[in-house]
Amino acid sequence: MSRTALCQVVPMVQTTVFDAYIGGLAPSGRRGIISLLNRSASILKRGVDAADYPWEQLNYAAVAKVRAALLDDGYAVSSVNMALSALRGVAQTAFNLNCMNAETLARIRSVKRVSGDIQRKGRALDRQEIQALIQAAKQHPQHVRRYRDVAIVLTLCGTGLRAGELLKLERRDYDNGVLTVSQGKGRKYREIHVADAVDKAIRIWLKVSANEAENALFSRIQRNGKVTTQPLTTTGLMGILEQLQQTSGIVRFTPHDMRRTFITRLLEQGVDINTVRQLAGHSDISTTTRYDYRDGGMKAKASQRLRCW
């Protein structure tokens, strides 16, 4: 029996707990849930995606661990509670497939939701931290890893892409300094004219990986340094950023913090918030304002410069 424990639903029909749960969701809601389950799986077992995690082994301690880790990572209250809801749904599916007993399901359901106001979480990285991440990437012994990881850091901080958007990028989506996001959240399409440093990093990566990589803009790299044709996964991206964080010694951050960094830097430079909203792919300006991490000193200086008389 495989690790994901094939569970019999009806005679002659088999499925995994994960597939059965995801299959029961509306298509429009699957992407966000899968992303949260991928993160949950990586918390419980490093290097494992949601599709490969043995969800029938889920228990109270595992769910409590995910809850605590997501809060430590700065996830919003709503996101943590959505992850908990997904884990309860997975547990219920395992129970329905006779892969989990009623007592375990009840204990999982008893893990408390996060209470309190839905407030702003996360942070924006400062310039010194970004430089430290770039220097950490340049220390890798494999030159292809150096070029790819530098390009990833600069692309995330320099375009504000969501992690899922970055992973879906294809090589054809980048052309002459313009990054086309055709698979954005809510299926929104947008174009981002990248800064020179981002353009240079992506061009170098495309050049050194041209003979091996096919469609994906950012591909997996084997331990021997060979670039594969397989796109980078969520777990792979998290592993890269975690390794760079540990090497650089900066405070922990999430991929979404790099998106917060992009938005904050644009606002610091005086870009109007509606333009920032469009670049970030937000439908509502009120969402963009929650990504504003400019410090109090800058806001104080702005108000002190005001002349209404």
C-alpha positions in Angstrom: 0.0 0.0 0.0 1.3 3.4 -0.9 2.2 6.1 1.6 -0.9 8.1 0.9 -2.9 5.0 1.8 -5.4 4.2 -0.9 -8.8 4.0 0.7 -11.7 2.2 -0.9 -14.8 4.4 -1.5 -16.9 1.9 -3.3 -16.0 -1.5 -4.7 -13.4 -1.4 -7.4 -12.9 2.4 -7.0 -9.9 3.7 -5.1 -8.7 7.2 -4.3 -6.5 9.0 -1.8 -7.8 11.1 1.1 -6.3 14.2 -0.5 -7.8 13.6 -4.0 -11.2 12.8 -2.5 -11.2 16.0 -0.4 -10.0 18.3 -3.2 -12.4 16.7 -5.7 -15.3 17.7 -3.5 -14.4 21.4 -3.5 -15.6 23.9 -6.0 -13.0 24.5 -8.7 -12.8 28.2 -7.8 -11.7 27.5 -4.2 -9.2 24.7 -4.8 -6.1 26.8 -5.5 -6.1 28.6 -2.1 -6.9 25.4 -0.2 -4.2 23.4 -2.0 -1.7 26.1 -1.2 -2.5 26.0 2.5 -2.4 22.2 2.6 0.9 22.3 0.8 2.3 24.6 3.5 0.7 22.4 6.2 2.3 19.3 4.8 5.7 20.9 4.6 5.3 21.9 8.3 4.5 18.4 9.3 7.1 16.7 7.1 9.7 18.7 5.3 9.9 18.3 1.5 6.5 16.8 1.2 3.6 18.3 -0.8 -0.1 17.9 0.1 -0.7 15.3 -2.6 1.9 13.0 -1.0 1.3 13.5 2.7 -0.5 10.7 4.6 -3.5 12.7 5.7 -5.1 9.6 7.2 -2.4 9.8 9.9 -3.5 13.4 10.9 -4.1 13.8 14.6 -4.7 16.6 17.2 -1.0 17.2 17.8 -0.3 17.6 14.1 -3.1 20.1 13.6 -2.0 22.1 16.7 1.5 22.2 15.3 0.3 23.6 12.0 -1.8 26.2 13.8 1.2 27.4 15.8 3.6 27.4 12.9 1.3 29.5 10.7 0.9 32.0 13.4 4.7 32.2 13.9 5.1 32.7 10.1 2.8 35.8 10.3 -0.2 34.3 8.4 -3.3 36.4 8.8 -5.9 35.1 11.3 -8.3 34.4 8.4 -5.7 32.4 6.6 -4.9 30.3 9.7 -8.5 29.6 10.3 -9.0 28.6 6.6 -6.1 26.2 7.0 -7.7 24.7 10.1 -11.0 24.4 8.3 -9.2 22.6 5.4 -7.5 20.2 7.9 -10.9 19.4 9.5 -12.2 18.8 6.0 -9.4 16.4 5.2 -10.0 14.6 8.5 -13.7 14.3 7.8 -12.9 12.9 4.4 -10.5 10.3 5.9 -13.2 9.3 8.3 -15.7 9.0 5.5 -13.3 6.7 3.7 -12.8 4.5 6.8 -9.2 5.7 7.2 -9.7 7.5 10.5 -11.6 6.7 13.6 -14.3 8.8 15.2 -12.2 9.7 18.3 -9.3 11.1 16.3 -11.7 13.1 14.1 -13.3 14.5 17.3 -10.0 15.5 18.7 -8.9 17.2 15.5 -12.2 19.2 15.5 -11.5 20.3 19.0 -8.4 22.4 17.9 -9.6 25.9 18.5 -9.9 28.5 15.8 -7.7 31.6 16.1 -9.7 34.3 17.9 -9.3 38.1 17.9 -9.5 40.8 15.2 -8.4 40.1 11.7 -5.3 42.3 11.8 -2.4 42.9 9.6 0.4 40.3 9.8 3.8 39.8 8.3 6.4 42.4 7.5 8.3 44.1 4.8 12.0 43.3 4.4 14.4 46.2 4.4 17.1 46.8 1.8 19.9 45.3 3.9 17.9 42.1 4.4 17.3 41.7 0.6 21.0 42.3 0.0 21.8 39.7 2.6 19.6 37.1 0.8 21.2 37.9 -2.5 24.7 37.4 -1.0 23.5 34.2 0.6 22.3 32.9 -2.8 25.6 33.8 -4.4 27.5 31.6 -1.9 26.0 28.4 -3.2 28.6 26.1 -4.7 26.6 25.4 -7.8 26.6 28.2 -10.3 23.1 27.4 -11.7 21.7 27.5 -8.2 23.3 30.9 -7.6 21.8 32.3 -10.8 18.4 30.8 -10.2 18.0 31.7 -6.6 19.2 35.3 -7.1 16.6 35.6 -9.9 13.9 34.3 -7.6 14.7 36.7 -4.7 14.8 39.7 -7.0 11.7 38.6 -8.9 9.6 38.2 -5.7 10.8 41.5 -4.2 10.8 43.3 -7.5 7.5 42.3 -8.9 5.3 41.5 -6.0 4.2 38.2 -7.4 2.4 35.7 -5.2 4.3 32.5 -4.7 1.7 30.6 -6.8 2.0 33.1 -9.6 5.8 32.8 -9.6 5.6 29.0 -9.9 3.2 29.1 -12.8 5.4 31.4 -14.9 6.7 30.0 -18.2 9.8 31.2 -20.0 7.6 32.7 -22.7 6.0 35.0 -20.1 9.2 37.0 -19.9 10.2 39.2 -22.8 12.4 42.2 -23.0 11.9 43.4 -19.4 8.2 42.7 -19.3 6.7 39.9 -17.1 3.3 38.7 -18.2 1.2 37.2 -15.4 -1.6 35.3 -17.2 -2.5 33.0 -14.3 -2.9 35.4 -11.5 -5.3 35.1 -8.6 -8.9 35.2 -9.9 -7.5 34.6 -13.3 -6.5 38.2 -13.6 -4.0 39.2 -16.4 -1.4 41.9 -15.8 2.0 43.0 -17.2 4.9 44.2 -15.0 7.8 46.2 -16.4 10.6 45.0 -14.2 13.6 47.0 -12.8 17.0 46.7 -14.5 18.4 44.5 -11.6 15.5 42.1 -12.0 15.8 42.0 -15.8 19.5 41.3 -15.6 19.0 38.4 -13.1 16.3 36.8 -15.1 18.3 37.1 -18.3 21.3 35.4 -16.8 19.2 32.6 -15.4 17.5 32.1 -18.8 20.9 32.0 -20.5 22.6 29.4 -18.2 19.5 27.2 -18.2 18.6 27.5 -21.8 19.8 24.0 -22.9 18.1 22.1 -20.1 14.9 23.9 -19.0 11.8 23.8 -21.3 8.6 25.6 -20.3 8.9 26.7 -16.6 10.6 29.9 -15.9 12.0 28.6 -12.7 12.8 24.9 -12.8 14.0 22.3 -10.2 17.7 21.7 -10.0 19.1 18.3 -9.0 21.7 17.8 -6.4 24.3 17.2 -9.1 23.6 20.7 -10.5 21.5 19.5 -13.5 18.6 21.7 -14.4 15.5 19.7 -14.9 12.4 20.3 -17.1 10.1 20.1 -14.0 8.8 23.4 -12.6 9.7 24.4 -9.1 7.1 23.4 -6.5 5.7 25.3 -3.5 7.7 23.1 -1.2 10.8 23.6 -3.2 10.4 27.4 -3.1 9.8 27.4 0.6 13.0 25.3 1.0 15.0 27.7 -1.0 13.9 30.7 0.9 14.3 29.0 4.3 17.9 28.0 3.4 18.7 31.6 2.3 17.2 33.0 5.5 19.3 30.7 7.6 22.5 31.4 5.7 21.9 35.1 5.7 20.9 35.2 9.4 18.0 37.6 8.9 14.7 37.3 10.7 12.2 34.7 9.4 9.9 35.8 6.6 7.4 34.3 4.2 7.1 34.6 0.4 4.2 36.9 1.0 6.4 39.2 3.0 8.4 39.7 -0.2 5.1 40.8 -1.8 4.6 43.2 1.1 8.1 44.5 0.5 7.3 45.3 -3.2 4.2 47.2 -2.3 5.8 49.1 0.6 8.8 50.2 -1.5 6.5 51.5 -4.3 4.5 53.5 -1.8 7.7 54.8 -0.2 8.8 56.1 -3.6 5.6 58.0 -4.0 3.8 55.8 -6.5 0.1 56.5 -6.3 -1.8 53.7 -4.6 -4.1 52.9 -7.5 -1.1 52.2 -9.7 0.3 50.0 -6.9 -3.0 48.2 -6.7 -2.8 47.4 -10.4 0.8 46.2 -10.3 -0.1 44.0 -7.3 -3.1 42.5 -9.0 -5.5 43.6 -6.3 -9.2 44.2 -7.1 -9.7 46.7 -4.3 -7.5 49.5 -3.0 -8.5 48.6 0.6 -6.6 45.3 0.1 -3.5 47.2 -1.0 -3.5 49.5 2.0 -3.1 46.4 4.3 0.3 45.8 2.6 1.6 49.2 3.5 4.5 48.7 6.0 6.0 52.1 5.8 7.4 53.0 9.2 6.0 55.6 11.5 8.9 57.9 11.0 8.2 58.3 7.3 4.5 59.0 8.0 5.5 61.6 10.6 7.8 63.4 8.2 5.1 63.4 5.5 2.6 65.1 7.8 5.2 67.6 9.1 5.9 68.6 5.5 2.3 69.4 4.9 1.4 73.0 4.2 -2.3 73.8 4.0 -1.8 77.5 4.9 
